[in-house]
Amino acid sequence: MAGLRTMHDIRTLRSVVTRAVPASEGAVFLQLHRLASEKLRLERQVEIWQRKQERIEKRLTEIEQQMENLRHSDRSVTVESKINRPKKALRQITLEY
């Protein structure tokens, strides 16, 4: 099953082919240039996403390390017991208008 389509799936003017078969040699070079430009743009976008993914993974690792440090500290026992404590039932109040 294919995923939902998003704005990233919409083809731009650069990526839309205007003719099925180019009529002249100049049209072939123009189409090659358009395809090369789109390929370059997509490669740059992949590099940006890879750098972003590396930053996210690094931050996740830092957060995991900080959480482990806090769990192993002496105060963590009291904090975790407060966090995991069952909630009190809500009190009901009757209001008359």
C-alpha positions as CSV (number, residue, x, y, z in Angstrom):
1,M,0.0,0.0,0.0
2,A,1.5,3.4,-1.0
3,G,1.8,6.1,1.6
4,L,-0.2,9.3,1.5
5,R,0.9,11.8,-1.0
6,T,2.3,15.1,0.3
7,M,3.4,18.4,-1.1
8,H,6.8,16.9,-1.8
9,D,5.2,14.5,-4.4
10,I,3.9,17.3,-6.6
11,R,6.0,17.7,-9.6
12,T,7.3,21.2,-10.3
13,L,7.5,23.0,-13.6
14,R,11.1,21.9,-13.9
15,S,10.2,18.2,-13.6
16,V,7.1,18.2,-15.9
17,V,7.9,17.0,-19.3
18,T,6.2,19.2,-21.9
19,R,6.5,16.8,-24.9
20,A,6.7,13.1,-25.2
21,V,9.5,13.2,-27.8
22,P,11.7,16.3,-28.3
23,A,11.4,17.8,-31.8
24,S,14.8,19.2,-32.3
25,E,18.4,18.9,-31.1
26,G,18.0,22.1,-29.1
27,A,15.0,20.7,-27.3
28,V,17.1,17.6,-26.4
29,F,19.8,19.8,-24.8
30,L,17.2,21.8,-23.0
31,Q,15.6,18.7,-21.6
32,L,19.0,17.3,-20.6
33,H,19.8,20.6,-18.8
34,R,16.5,20.5,-16.9
35,L,17.0,16.9,-15.9
36,A,20.6,17.7,-14.8
37,S,19.4,20.7,-12.7
38,E,16.7,18.6,-11.1
39,K,19.2,15.8,-10.3
40,L,21.6,18.3,-8.7
41,R,18.8,19.9,-6.6
42,L,17.7,16.4,-5.4
43,E,21.2,15.4,-4.5
44,R,21.7,18.6,-2.5
45,Q,18.4,17.9,-0.8
46,V,19.6,14.4,0.1
47,E,22.8,15.9,1.6
48,I,20.7,18.3,3.7
49,W,18.5,15.5,5.0
50,Q,21.5,13.3,5.9
51,R,23.1,16.1,7.9
52,K,19.8,16.8,9.6
53,Q,19.4,13.1,10.4
54,E,22.9,13.0,11.9
55,R,22.2,16.0,14.1
56,I,18.9,14.4,15.3
57,E,20.6,11.0,16.1
58,K,23.4,12.8,18.0
59,R,20.9,14.8,20.1
60,L,18.9,11.6,20.8
61,T,22.1,9.9,22.0
62,E,22.9,12.9,24.3
63,I,19.3,12.8,25.7
64,E,19.6,9.0,26.3
65,Q,22.9,9.6,28.2
66,Q,21.4,12.4,30.3
67,M,18.4,10.2,31.2
68,E,20.7,7.3,32.2
69,N,22.8,9.7,34.4
70,L,19.6,10.9,36.1
71,R,18.3,7.4,36.6
72,H,21.5,6.3,38.3
73,S,21.6,9.3,40.7
74,D,20.4,9.0,44.3
75,R,17.6,11.4,43.8
76,S,16.1,9.5,40.9
77,V,14.4,7.0,43.2
78,T,12.2,9.6,44.8
79,V,11.5,11.4,41.6
80,E,10.5,8.2,39.7
81,S,8.3,7.1,42.7
82,K,6.4,10.5,42.4
83,I,6.1,10.2,38.7
84,N,4.8,6.6,38.8
85,R,2.4,7.2,41.7
86,P,-1.3,6.7,40.9
87,K,-3.3,9.8,40.4
88,K,-6.0,10.8,42.9
89,A,-9.6,10.6,41.9
90,L,-11.2,13.9,40.9
91,R,-13.6,15.4,43.4
92,Q,-17.1,16.2,42.3
93,I,-18.7,19.5,43.1
94,T,-22.3,20.3,42.5
95,L,-23.0,23.8,41.2
96,E,-26.5,25.4,41.3
97,Y,-27.4,28.2,38.9
